[in-house]
Amino acid sequence: MSARKGKNEKDGATLVIRREEGAEHGHHGGAWKVAYADFVTAMMAFFLLMWLLNATTEEQKLGIAQYFAPVNVFGSDNSGSGKPFGGTDIVSDNSAVGRAGTPTVPQVERSYPPDEDRPDEGEPHQAIFAEGGAFQNRFDTGGRFVAPRTAGAGGEDATEGVFEPERELAARAAAEAEALEQAAETIRAAVTEDPALAGLARQLAIDVTPEGLRLQLLDAEGLSMFALGSSQPNEAARALIAKIAPVITRLGKPITIAGHTDATPFRSGSGVTNWELSADRANAARRLLVDAGVPEARIHGVSGRADRDLLLPADPRAAANRRIAILVQRAAAPPATPAMN
């Protein structure tokens, strides 16, 4: 004992060794445990979210989104019984409780956002002009008005007053055809009642075609509308065009003019063909119509057909093949005639 004491008390100094418990393990307190617990909780919540996104259907996701959507639970519109949510909650009526008693996501049929906020292309549109859908205007994929329906007694749809595009188109076509027929009769009467033009009545052919009102100024043997081989109109052509111009002006419809010749060719080397002659005569008729009061903007086309559309194909050189055709076009196409089986 004395020897050991002497060693520690060398040179009369006492050596004191102090040991701190746990110092060799590097202990820094317990704060890291709290941070680690928060991290584990966050990771658990994250993986739970990933699982829910993978395990739920689109309708269930929609139900969750709508459930957590902001809503004024204390407003008068949302509390029919004076309590939040109308006095009910998501499990009070068992509508959102599964067989095991755990809340389930309610199934909904609405899309989110609502379809009315983003109408699909090509789908028929409906415009409701009365509460509860009592009156609706329906449109087809082309945007045409189909049928307004009003609710009748007992809730059934009343068919009275149903508007069909086909019926309207047919009515307009019929009214237009009647107006064209009346214009044709007016022109015939004006020509026959004029002593100066009565002899030319047989050289004016008038008919109503599917394209519109067609007026044809025809040549006859010894009575031509233009000088032979020329585009200069004679007095007969000027008088007839001046007579028909006021009537077709009142119709207010587009006009096209086509010139026609017979099959008699020009001399070789003359540099002129029936194409030039028919086009020049049609343009001469256009000038006469404009001079007689037809607005220039109403003329939608002038063409030369040469001998490609003969009036009398059996006699290609007949005088009647030389003509000017003035077409007052229809605005509404006539209804198609059903095919016969």
Secondary structure as a PSIPRED ss2 file (coil, helix, strand):
# PSIPRED VFORMAT (PSIPRED V4.0)

   1 M C   1.000  0.000  0.000
   2 S H   0.000  1.000  0.000
   3 A H   0.000  1.000  0.000
   4 R H   0.000  1.000  0.000
   5 K H   0.000  1.000  0.000
   6 G H   0.000  1.000  0.000
   7 K H   0.000  1.000  0.000
   8 N H   0.000  1.000  0.000
   9 E C   1.000  0.000  0.000
  10 K H   0.000  1.000  0.000
  11 D H   0.000  1.000  0.000
  12 G H   0.000  1.000  0.000
  13 A C   1.000  0.000  0.000
  14 T C   1.000  0.000  0.000
  15 L C   1.000  0.000  0.000
  16 V C   1.000  0.000  0.000
  17 I C   1.000  0.000  0.000
  18 R C   1.000  0.000  0.000
  19 R C   1.000  0.000  0.000
  20 E C   1.000  0.000  0.000
  21 E C   1.000  0.000  0.000
  22 G C   1.000  0.000  0.000
  23 A H   0.000  1.000  0.000
  24 E H   0.000  1.000  0.000
  25 H H   0.000  1.000  0.000
  26 G C   1.000  0.000  0.000
  27 H C   1.000  0.000  0.000
  28 H C   1.000  0.000  0.000
  29 G C   1.000  0.000  0.000
  30 G C   1.000  0.000  0.000
  31 A H   0.000  1.000  0.000
  32 W H   0.000  1.000  0.000
  33 K H   0.000  1.000  0.000
  34 V H   0.000  1.000  0.000
  35 A H   0.000  1.000  0.000
  36 Y H   0.000  1.000  0.000
  37 A H   0.000  1.000  0.000
  38 D H   0.000  1.000  0.000
  39 F H   0.000  1.000  0.000
  40 V H   0.000  1.000  0.000
  41 T H   0.000  1.000  0.000
  42 A H   0.000  1.000  0.000
  43 M H   0.000  1.000  0.000
  44 M H   0.000  1.000  0.000
  45 A H   0.000  1.000  0.000
  46 F H   0.000  1.000  0.000
  47 F H   0.000  1.000  0.000
  48 L H   0.000  1.000  0.000
  49 L H   0.000  1.000  0.000
  50 M H   0.000  1.000  0.000
  51 W H   0.000  1.000  0.000
  52 L H   0.000  1.000  0.000
  53 L H   0.000  1.000  0.000
  54 N H   0.000  1.000  0.000
  55 A H   0.000  1.000  0.000
  56 T C   1.000  0.000  0.000
  57 T C   1.000  0.000  0.000
  58 E H   0.000  1.000  0.000
  59 E H   0.000  1.000  0.000
  60 Q H   0.000  1.000  0.000
  61 K H   0.000  1.000  0.000
  62 L H   0.000  1.000  0.000
  63 G H   0.000  1.000  0.000
  64 I H   0.000  1.000  0.000
  65 A H   0.000  1.000  0.000
  66 Q H   0.000  1.000  0.000
  67 Y H   0.000  1.000  0.000
  68 F C   1.000  0.000  0.000
  69 A C   1.000  0.000  0.000
  70 P C   1.000  0.000  0.000
  71 V C   1.000  0.000  0.000
  72 N C   1.000  0.000  0.000
  73 V C   1.000  0.000  0.000
  74 F C   1.000  0.000  0.000
  75 G C   1.000  0.000  0.000
  76 S C   1.000  0.000  0.000
  77 D C   1.000  0.000  0.000
  78 N C   1.000  0.000  0.000
  79 S C   1.000  0.000  0.000
  80 G C   1.000  0.000  0.000
  81 S C   1.000  0.000  0.000
  82 G C   1.000  0.000  0.000
  83 K C   1.000  0.000  0.000
  84 P H   0.000  1.000  0.000
  85 F H   0.000  1.000  0.000
  86 G H   0.000  1.000  0.000
  87 G H   0.000  1.000  0.000
  88 T C   1.000  0.000  0.000
  89 D C   1.000  0.000  0.000
  90 I C   1.000  0.000  0.000
  91 V C   1.000  0.000  0.000
  92 S C   1.000  0.000  0.000
  93 D C   1.000  0.000  0.000
  94 N C   1.000  0.000  0.000
  95 S C   1.000  0.000  0.000
  96 A C   1.000  0.000  0.000
  97 V E   0.000  0.000  1.000
  98 G C   1.000  0.000  0.000
  99 R C   1.000  0.000  0.000
 100 A C   1.000  0.000  0.000
 101 G C   1.000  0.000  0.000
 102 T C   1.000  0.000  0.000
 103 P E   0.000  0.000  1.000
 104 T C   1.000  0.000  0.000
 105 V C   1.000  0.000  0.000
 106 P C   1.000  0.000  0.000
 107 Q C   1.000  0.000  0.000
 108 V C   1.000  0.000  0.000
 109 E C   1.000  0.000  0.000
 110 R C   1.000  0.000  0.000
 111 S C   1.000  0.000  0.000
 112 Y C   1.000  0.000  0.000
 113 P C   1.000  0.000  0.000
 114 P C   1.000  0.000  0.000
 115 D H   0.000  1.000  0.000
 116 E H   0.000  1.000  0.000
 117 D H   0.000  1.000  0.000
 118 R C   1.000  0.000  0.000
 119 P C   1.000  0.000  0.000
 120 D C   1.000  0.000  0.000
 121 E C   1.000  0.000  0.000
 122 G C   1.000  0.000  0.000
 123 E C   1.000  0.000  0.000
 124 P C   1.000  0.000  0.000
 125 H C   1.000  0.000  0.000
 126 Q E   0.000  0.000  1.000
 127 A E   0.000  0.000  1.000
 128 I E   0.000  0.000  1.000
 129 F C   1.000  0.000  0.000
 130 A C   1.000  0.000  0.000
 131 E H   0.000  1.000  0.000
 132 G H   0.000  1.000  0.000
 133 G H   0.000  1.000  0.000
 134 A C   1.000  0.000  0.000
 135 F E   0.000  0.000  1.000
 136 Q E   0.000  0.000  1.000
 137 N E   0.000  0.000  1.000
 138 R E   0.000  0.000  1.000
 139 F E   0.000  0.000  1.000
 140 D C   1.000  0.000  0.000
 141 T C   1.000  0.000  0.000
 142 G C   1.000  0.000  0.000
 143 G C   1.000  0.000  0.000
 144 R C   1.000  0.000  0.000
 145 F E   0.000  0.000  1.000
 146 V C   1.000  0.000  0.000
 147 A C   1.000  0.000  0.000
 148 P C   1.000  0.000  0.000
 149 R E   0.000  0.000  1.000
 150 T E   0.000  0.000  1.000
 151 A E   0.000  0.000  1.000
 152 G C   1.000  0.000  0.000
 153 A H   0.000  1.000  0.000
 154 G H   0.000  1.000  0.000
 155 G H   0.000  1.000  0.000
 156 E C   1.000  0.000  0.000
 157 D E   0.000  0.000  1.000
 158 A E   0.000  0.000  1.000
 159 T C   1.000  0.000  0.000
 160 E C   1.000  0.000  0.000
 161 G C   1.000  0.000  0.000
 162 V C   1.000  0.000  0.000
 163 F C   1.000  0.000  0.000
 164 E C   1.000  0.000  0.000
 165 P H   0.000  1.000  0.000
 166 E H   0.000  1.000  0.000
 167 R H   0.000  1.000  0.000
 168 E H   0.000  1.000  0.000
 169 L H   0.000  1.000  0.000
 170 A H   0.000  1.000  0.000
 171 A H   0.000  1.000  0.000
 172 R H   0.000  1.000  0.000
 173 A H   0.000  1.000  0.000
 174 A H   0.000  1.000  0.000
 175 A H   0.000  1.000  0.000
 176 E H   0.000  1.000  0.000
 177 A H   0.000  1.000  0.000
 178 E H   0.000  1.000  0.000
 179 A H   0.000  1.000  0.000
 180 L H   0.000  1.000  0.000
 181 E H   0.000  1.000  0.000
 182 Q H   0.000  1.000  0.000
 183 A H   0.000  1.000  0.000
 184 A H   0.000  1.000  0.000
 185 E H   0.000  1.000  0.000
 186 T H   0.000  1.000  0.000
 187 I H   0.000  1.000  0.000
 188 R H   0.000  1.000  0.000
 189 A H   0.000  1.000  0.000
 190 A H   0.000  1.000  0.000
 191 V H   0.000  1.000  0.000
 192 T H   0.000  1.000  0.000
 193 E C   1.000  0.000  0.000
 194 D C   1.000  0.000  0.000
 195 P C   1.000  0.000  0.000
 196 A C   1.000  0.000  0.000
 197 L C   1.000  0.000  0.000
 198 A H   0.000  1.000  0.000
 199 G H   0.000  1.000  0.000
 200 L H   0.000  1.000  0.000
 201 A H   0.000  1.000  0.000
 202 R H   0.000  1.000  0.000
 203 Q H   0.000  1.000  0.000
 204 L E   0.000  0.000  1.000
 205 A E   0.000  0.000  1.000
 206 I E   0.000  0.000  1.000
 207 D E   0.000  0.000  1.000
 208 V E   0.000  0.000  1.000
 209 T E   0.000  0.000  1.000
 210 P C   1.000  0.000  0.000
 211 E C   1.000  0.000  0.000
 212 G E   0.000  0.000  1.000
 213 L E   0.000  0.000  1.000
 214 R E   0.000  0.000  1.000
 215 L E   0.000  0.000  1.000
 216 Q E   0.000  0.000  1.000
 217 L E   0.000  0.000  1.000
 218 L E   0.000  0.000  1.000
 219 D C   1.000  0.000  0.000
 220 A E   0.000  0.000  1.000
 221 E C   1.000  0.000  0.000
 222 G C   1.000  0.000  0.000
 223 L E   0.000  0.000  1.000
 224 S C   1.000  0.000  0.000
 225 M C   1.000  0.000  0.000
 226 F E   0.000  0.000  1.000
 227 A C   1.000  0.000  0.000
 228 L C   1.000  0.000  0.000
 229 G C   1.000  0.000  0.000
 230 S C   1.000  0.000  0.000
 231 S C   1.000  0.000  0.000
 232 Q C   1.000  0.000  0.000
 233 P E   0.000  0.000  1.000
 234 N C   1.000  0.000  0.000
 235 E H   0.000  1.000  0.000
 236 A H   0.000  1.000  0.000
 237 A H   0.000  1.000  0.000
 238 R H   0.000  1.000  0.000
 239 A H   0.000  1.000  0.000
 240 L H   0.000  1.000  0.000
 241 I H   0.000  1.000  0.000
 242 A H   0.000  1.000  0.000
 243 K H   0.000  1.000  0.000
 244 I H   0.000  1.000  0.000
 245 A H   0.000  1.000  0.000
 246 P H   0.000  1.000  0.000
 247 V H   0.000  1.000  0.000
 248 I H   0.000  1.000  0.000
 249 T H   0.000  1.000  0.000
 250 R H   0.000  1.000  0.000
 251 L H   0.000  1.000  0.000
 252 G C   1.000  0.000  0.000
 253 K C   1.000  0.000  0.000
 254 P C   1.000  0.000  0.000
 255 I E   0.000  0.000  1.000
 256 T E   0.000  0.000  1.000
 257 I E   0.000  0.000  1.000
 258 A E   0.000  0.000  1.000
 259 G E   0.000  0.000  1.000
 260 H E   0.000  0.000  1.000
 261 T C   1.000  0.000  0.000
 262 D C   1.000  0.000  0.000
 263 A C   1.000  0.000  0.000
 264 T C   1.000  0.000  0.000
 265 P C   1.000  0.000  0.000
 266 F C   1.000  0.000  0.000
 267 R C   1.000  0.000  0.000
 268 S C   1.000  0.000  0.000
 269 G C   1.000  0.000  0.000
 270 S C   1.000  0.000  0.000
 271 G C   1.000  0.000  0.000
 272 V C   1.000  0.000  0.000
 273 T C   1.000  0.000  0.000
 274 N H   0.000  1.000  0.000
 275 W H   0.000  1.000  0.000
 276 E H   0.000  1.000  0.000
 277 L H   0.000  1.000  0.000
 278 S H   0.000  1.000  0.000
 279 A H   0.000  1.000  0.000
 280 D H   0.000  1.000  0.000
 281 R H   0.000  1.000  0.000
 282 A H   0.000  1.000  0.000
 283 N H   0.000  1.000  0.000
 284 A H   0.000  1.000  0.000
 285 A H   0.000  1.000  0.000
 286 R H   0.000  1.000  0.000
 287 R H   0.000  1.000  0.000
 288 L H   0.000  1.000  0.000
 289 L H   0.000  1.000  0.000
 290 V H   0.000  1.000  0.000
 291 D H   0.000  1.000  0.000
 292 A C   1.000  0.000  0.000
 293 G C   1.000  0.000  0.000
 294 V C   1.000  0.000  0.000
 295 P C   1.000  0.000  0.000
 296 E H   0.000  1.000  0.000
 297 A H   0.000  1.000  0.000
 298 R H   0.000  1.000  0.000
 299 I E   0.000  0.000  1.000
 300 H E   0.000  0.000  1.000
 301 G E   0.000  0.000  1.000
 302 V E   0.000  0.000  1.000
 303 S E   0.000  0.000  1.000
 304 G E   0.000  0.000  1.000
 305 R C   1.000  0.000  0.000
 306 A C   1.000  0.000  0.000
 307 D C   1.000  0.000  0.000
 308 R C   1.000  0.000  0.000
 309 D C   1.000  0.000  0.000
 310 L C   1.000  0.000  0.000
 311 L C   1.000  0.000  0.000
 312 L C   1.000  0.000  0.000
 313 P C   1.000  0.000  0.000
 314 A C   1.000  0.000  0.000
 315 D C   1.000  0.000  0.000
 316 P C   1.000  0.000  0.000
 317 R C   1.000  0.000  0.000
 318 A C   1.000  0.000  0.000
 319 A H   0.000  1.000  0.000
 320 A H   0.000  1.000  0.000
 321 N H   0.000  1.000  0.000
 322 R C   1.000  0.000  0.000
 323 R E   0.000  0.000  1.000
 324 I E   0.000  0.000  1.000
 325 A E   0.000  0.000  1.000
 326 I E   0.000  0.000  1.000
 327 L E   0.000  0.000  1.000
 328 V E   0.000  0.000  1.000
 329 Q E   0.000  0.000  1.000
 330 R C   1.000  0.000  0.000
 331 A C   1.000  0.000  0.000
 332 A C   1.000  0.000  0.000
 333 A C   1.000  0.000  0.000
 334 P C   1.000  0.000  0.000
 335 P C   1.000  0.000  0.000
 336 A C   1.000  0.000  0.000
 337 T C   1.000  0.000  0.000
 338 P C   1.000  0.000  0.000
 339 A C   1.000  0.000  0.000
 340 M C   1.000  0.000  0.000
 341 N C   1.000  0.000  0.000
